[in-house]
């Protein structure tokens, strides 16, 4: 009887005191004021603009954010170029470069501006469908990376003057 009680206490003690503790907590930092996000792109039917707006809105705004006049304007430019040429004058792979120029504004004017650039590559084949899928997949990954970097820049931004939301 005593051994069962001691064994039960021993098991409960070791199960409740786990040695694993996470190094980092998953906390989402949100801007306290709602940021209006405007994405501009030269191409009309491009998926990059809507994807970037969705990801930035997810990172910067929360349900508890207050209404404000803060605005983030981002201009996306996409360039596809050849990386190399074979002896038969056919290209092996293509390089995709996406540049995002941004301006962060408040009631008084510009708070910060700058540009971010990210590049990726994909193989170019004889199959047109595979080329389109590779281009869109690479573009999606680059936009996701750029939007994360841009949101982190905005959240970590410090200014010399007071922000007027």
C-alpha beads as a LAMMPS data file, in Angstrom:
LAMMPS data file: protein, C-alpha beads

165 atoms
164 bonds

1 atom types
1 bond types

-500.0 500.0 xlo xhi
-500.0 500.0 ylo yhi
-500.0 500.0 zlo zhi

Masses

1 110.0

Atoms # bond

1 1 1 0.000 0.000 0.000
2 1 1 2.783 2.419 0.958
3 1 1 4.720 1.534 -2.171
4 1 1 1.700 2.350 -4.370
5 1 1 1.270 5.744 -2.716
6 1 1 4.968 6.536 -2.964
7 1 1 5.029 5.369 -6.602
8 1 1 1.971 7.523 -7.426
9 1 1 3.521 10.593 -5.794
10 1 1 6.790 9.889 -7.575
11 1 1 5.085 9.602 -11.000
12 1 1 2.945 12.719 -10.474
13 1 1 5.975 14.704 -9.352
14 1 1 8.054 13.793 -12.412
15 1 1 5.205 14.264 -14.879
16 1 1 4.363 17.710 -13.552
17 1 1 7.948 18.950 -13.492
18 1 1 8.989 18.762 -17.099
19 1 1 12.503 19.957 -17.859
20 1 1 11.554 21.418 -21.254
21 1 1 11.090 25.169 -21.278
22 1 1 10.903 27.113 -24.543
23 1 1 13.609 29.691 -25.161
24 1 1 11.309 32.156 -26.884
25 1 1 7.674 32.967 -26.371
26 1 1 5.452 33.293 -29.398
27 1 1 4.179 36.808 -28.906
28 1 1 2.819 38.892 -31.720
29 1 1 3.853 42.505 -31.611
30 1 1 1.172 44.726 -33.069
31 1 1 1.209 48.390 -33.755
32 1 1 -1.187 50.039 -31.252
33 1 1 -2.809 52.054 -34.048
34 1 1 -4.443 50.711 -37.183
35 1 1 -2.227 51.147 -40.240
36 1 1 -3.892 51.617 -43.629
37 1 1 -1.905 49.610 -46.170
38 1 1 -1.811 50.588 -49.860
39 1 1 0.017 48.337 -52.324
40 1 1 0.826 49.518 -55.862
41 1 1 2.005 47.328 -58.707
42 1 1 2.610 47.945 -62.402
43 1 1 1.054 44.674 -63.540
44 1 1 -2.741 44.579 -63.398
45 1 1 -3.336 40.897 -62.741
46 1 1 -0.586 40.234 -60.257
47 1 1 -1.124 38.121 -57.177
48 1 1 1.827 39.685 -55.353
49 1 1 0.005 42.871 -54.347
50 1 1 -2.920 41.122 -52.675
51 1 1 -0.632 38.604 -50.959
52 1 1 1.625 41.344 -49.588
53 1 1 -1.347 43.398 -48.363
54 1 1 -2.816 40.374 -46.593
55 1 1 0.478 39.447 -44.905
56 1 1 1.264 43.040 -43.845
57 1 1 -2.244 43.513 -42.486
58 1 1 -1.890 40.273 -40.529
59 1 1 1.446 41.384 -39.035
60 1 1 0.724 45.068 -38.324
61 1 1 -2.961 45.256 -37.411
62 1 1 -4.944 43.413 -34.776
63 1 1 -8.547 43.516 -33.635
64 1 1 -7.581 45.724 -30.699
65 1 1 -5.820 48.340 -32.867
66 1 1 -7.323 51.833 -32.705
67 1 1 -8.322 53.808 -35.796
68 1 1 -5.690 56.275 -36.983
69 1 1 -4.354 58.185 -39.981
70 1 1 -1.209 56.053 -40.286
71 1 1 -0.595 54.850 -43.822
72 1 1 1.939 52.482 -45.352
73 1 1 2.330 52.819 -49.125
74 1 1 4.295 50.045 -50.837
75 1 1 5.229 49.906 -54.514
76 1 1 6.189 46.484 -55.901
77 1 1 8.379 46.044 -58.960
78 1 1 9.132 42.588 -60.358
79 1 1 12.015 41.881 -62.789
80 1 1 12.731 38.521 -64.427
81 1 1 16.140 38.068 -66.039
82 1 1 18.214 35.244 -67.487
83 1 1 21.041 33.830 -65.390
84 1 1 23.045 32.057 -68.075
85 1 1 23.157 30.957 -71.655
86 1 1 24.104 27.523 -72.974
87 1 1 26.056 26.923 -76.188
88 1 1 22.796 26.398 -78.067
89 1 1 21.639 29.871 -76.893
90 1 1 18.984 28.536 -74.515
91 1 1 18.718 29.756 -70.951
92 1 1 19.163 27.374 -68.022
93 1 1 17.506 29.304 -65.248
94 1 1 15.846 32.618 -64.571
95 1 1 16.364 35.068 -61.745
96 1 1 13.399 36.841 -60.217
97 1 1 14.028 40.091 -58.343
98 1 1 11.274 41.817 -56.397
99 1 1 11.828 45.318 -55.069
100 1 1 9.453 46.947 -52.595
101 1 1 9.705 50.706 -52.106
102 1 1 7.805 51.896 -49.045
103 1 1 6.738 55.119 -47.359
104 1 1 5.276 55.215 -43.836
105 1 1 3.127 58.302 -43.247
106 1 1 1.215 59.866 -40.369
107 1 1 -0.956 63.005 -40.047
108 1 1 1.990 65.413 -40.359
109 1 1 3.817 63.677 -43.174
110 1 1 6.492 61.112 -43.900
111 1 1 7.905 59.142 -40.975
112 1 1 10.254 56.871 -42.884
113 1 1 10.867 55.543 -46.362
114 1 1 13.162 53.074 -48.048
115 1 1 13.339 50.051 -50.252
116 1 1 13.811 46.322 -49.824
117 1 1 14.978 43.918 -52.504
118 1 1 14.949 40.150 -52.608
119 1 1 15.989 37.738 -55.353
120 1 1 15.329 34.117 -56.160
121 1 1 15.932 31.771 -59.061
122 1 1 14.149 28.890 -60.732
123 1 1 14.891 26.450 -63.544
124 1 1 13.532 27.213 -66.975
125 1 1 12.344 24.195 -68.963
126 1 1 10.544 23.417 -72.207
127 1 1 7.274 22.948 -70.327
128 1 1 5.422 26.291 -70.259
129 1 1 3.081 25.272 -67.437
130 1 1 6.020 24.282 -65.225
131 1 1 7.672 27.632 -65.939
132 1 1 4.550 29.559 -64.900
133 1 1 4.158 27.515 -61.718
134 1 1 7.846 27.980 -60.835
135 1 1 7.622 31.728 -61.432
136 1 1 4.521 32.082 -59.253
137 1 1 5.951 29.885 -56.483
138 1 1 9.221 31.827 -56.366
139 1 1 7.314 35.113 -56.476
140 1 1 5.058 34.046 -53.600
141 1 1 8.029 33.055 -51.431
142 1 1 9.834 36.327 -52.124
143 1 1 6.730 38.394 -51.338
144 1 1 6.258 36.513 -48.062
145 1 1 9.868 37.213 -47.093
146 1 1 9.651 40.891 -48.086
147 1 1 6.411 41.453 -46.198
148 1 1 7.853 39.883 -43.040
149 1 1 10.975 42.063 -43.286
150 1 1 8.927 45.185 -43.947
151 1 1 6.585 44.535 -41.029
152 1 1 9.563 43.976 -38.733
153 1 1 11.114 47.250 -39.923
154 1 1 7.904 49.164 -39.235
155 1 1 7.447 47.597 -35.795
156 1 1 11.069 48.273 -34.794
157 1 1 11.065 51.784 -36.234
158 1 1 11.933 54.689 -33.934
159 1 1 11.547 58.304 -34.903
160 1 1 12.971 61.593 -33.652
161 1 1 9.612 63.301 -33.703
162 1 1 6.386 62.204 -32.064
163 1 1 4.053 60.095 -34.200
164 1 1 0.693 61.793 -34.824
165 1 1 -1.842 59.008 -35.401

Bonds

1 1 1 2
2 1 2 3
3 1 3 4
4 1 4 5
5 1 5 6
6 1 6 7
7 1 7 8
8 1 8 9
9 1 9 10
10 1 10 11
11 1 11 12
12 1 12 13
13 1 13 14
14 1 14 15
15 1 15 16
16 1 16 17
17 1 17 18
18 1 18 19
19 1 19 20
20 1 20 21
21 1 21 22
22 1 22 23
23 1 23 24
24 1 24 25
25 1 25 26
26 1 26 27
27 1 27 28
28 1 28 29
29 1 29 30
30 1 30 31
31 1 31 32
32 1 32 33
33 1 33 34
34 1 34 35
35 1 35 36
36 1 36 37
37 1 37 38
38 1 38 39
39 1 39 40
40 1 40 41
41 1 41 42
42 1 42 43
43 1 43 44
44 1 44 45
45 1 45 46
46 1 46 47
47 1 47 48
48 1 48 49
49 1 49 50
50 1 50 51
51 1 51 52
52 1 52 53
53 1 53 54
54 1 54 55
55 1 55 56
56 1 56 57
57 1 57 58
58 1 58 59
59 1 59 60
60 1 60 61
61 1 61 62
62 1 62 63
63 1 63 64
64 1 64 65
65 1 65 66
66 1 66 67
67 1 67 68
68 1 68 69
69 1 69 70
70 1 70 71
71 1 71 72
72 1 72 73
73 1 73 74
74 1 74 75
75 1 75 76
76 1 76 77
77 1 77 78
78 1 78 79
79 1 79 80
80 1 80 81
81 1 81 82
82 1 82 83
83 1 83 84
84 1 84 85
85 1 85 86
86 1 86 87
87 1 87 88
88 1 88 89
89 1 89 90
90 1 90 91
91 1 91 92
92 1 92 93
93 1 93 94
94 1 94 95
95 1 95 96
96 1 96 97
97 1 97 98
98 1 98 99
99 1 99 100
100 1 100 101
101 1 101 102
102 1 102 103
103 1 103 104
104 1 104 105
105 1 105 106
106 1 106 107
107 1 107 108
108 1 108 109
109 1 109 110
110 1 110 111
111 1 111 112
112 1 112 113
113 1 113 114
114 1 114 115
115 1 115 116
116 1 116 117
117 1 117 118
118 1 118 119
119 1 119 120
120 1 120 121
121 1 121 122
122 1 122 123
123 1 123 124
124 1 124 125
125 1 125 126
126 1 126 127
127 1 127 128
128 1 128 129
129 1 129 130
130 1 130 131
131 1 131 132
132 1 132 133
133 1 133 134
134 1 134 135
135 1 135 136
136 1 136 137
137 1 137 138
138 1 138 139
139 1 139 140
140 1 140 141
141 1 141 142
142 1 142 143
143 1 143 144
144 1 144 145
145 1 145 146
146 1 146 147
147 1 147 148
148 1 148 149
149 1 149 150
150 1 150 151
151 1 151 152
152 1 152 153
153 1 153 154
154 1 154 155
155 1 155 156
156 1 156 157
157 1 157 158
158 1 158 159
159 1 159 160
160 1 160 161
161 1 161 162
162 1 162 163
163 1 163 164
164 1 164 165
